[in-house]
Amino acid sequence: MKGQSALEFVMTYGWAIIVVTIGLALLYTILKPGLLPTSKCEMGVGLQCLSFKLNKGDAGLVLVLTQALNPRIRLEQMGCTKQDVNLFLENLPSPVMMDEGVATYVSGGNSTNNLRCRDMMGNQFVPTEGYDVYYLGKLCIRYTEMDTGLSRTACGSLSAPIE
């Protein structure tokens, strides 16, 4: 009789331990810190994002860049999208002159440009209240080197908070 009681005790608590272990493993997988979005803007060599966010109301991108590509460049077009293939570069209403090493508002802030990012369908992104906390997408900039006249395009990734 003692053997049967011991076996029932082990089986009951054994199953409970297995269920709790699986639950904790699932919880860890869902809340794993590496999977949660973090703020980042990576443009590649020569362009650096100093500050960036999307405005909660109109999803306008606020972006401050600095450059180490050339003594002077002129930013003429920008695009921000969640799409992988199609990138819609918009002409900037006010092309931005950037000197090497100088922090410059490219969109939003004291800039007269207000770039709106696009969603997976190519439409202007509209954040859903309480659901969209970050914007994850691609950011591309077309610029001209002022000393050579060459036009170039730089693309990178954007994970920006919606504030």
Long-range contacts (C-beta under 8 A, 24 or more apart in sequence): 37-133, 37-134, 37-136, 37-159, 38-159, 39-134, 39-159, 39-160, 39-161, 40-157, 40-158, 40-159, 41-139, 41-156, 41-157, 41-158, 41-159, 41-160, 42-156, 42-157, 43-139, 43-141, 43-154, 43-155, 43-156, 44-154, 44-155, 44-156, 46-154, 47-141, 47-154, 47-156, 50-103, 52-158, 52-160, 53-160, 53-161, 53-162, 53-163, 54-117, 54-125, 54-127, 54-135, 54-160, 54-161, 54-162, 54-163, 55-108, 55-162, 55-163, 56-127, 56-162, 56-163, 58-114, 58-116, 59-116, 59-117, 59-124, 59-125, 59-126, 59-127, 59-135, 59-162, 60-107, 60-108, 60-114, 60-115, 60-116, 61-107, 61-108, 61-114, 61-115, 61-116, 61-117, 61-160, 62-105, 62-107, 62-108, 62-109, 63-105, 63-106, 63-107, 63-108, 63-115, 63-139, 64-103, 64-104, 64-105, 64-106, 64-109, 65-98, 65-103, 65-104, 65-106, 65-141, 66-98, 66-101, 66-102, 66-103, 66-104, 67-98, 67-100, 67-101, 68-100, 68-101, 69-100, 69-143, 69-145, 70-100, 70-145, 70-146, 70-147, 70-148, 71-99, 71-100, 71-146, 71-147, 72-97, 72-98, 72-99, 72-100, 72-145, 72-146, 72-147, 73-97, 73-98, 73-143, 73-144, 73-145, 73-146, 74-98, 74-143, 74-144, 74-146, 75-106, 75-141, 75-142, 75-143, 76-142, 76-143, 76-144, 76-151, 77-141, 77-142, 78-106, 78-107, 78-113, 78-115, 78-139, 78-140, 78-141, 78-142, 79-115, 79-118, 79-138, 79-139, 79-140, 80-115, 80-116, 80-117, 80-118, 80-137, 80-138, 80-139, 80-140, 80-158, 81-117, 81-118, 81-119, 81-122, 81-137, 81-138, 82-117, 82-118, 82-119, 82-120, 82-125, 82-135, 82-136, 82-137, 82-138, 83-118, 83-120, 83-122, 83-137, 83-138, 84-138, 86-122, 87-138, 87-140, 87-155, 88-118, 88-122, 89-140, 89-142, 89-153, 90-115, 97-146, 98-143, 106-141, 117-158, 127-162, 132-162, 133-161, 133-162, 134-159, 134-160, 134-161, 134-162, 135-159, 135-160, 135-162
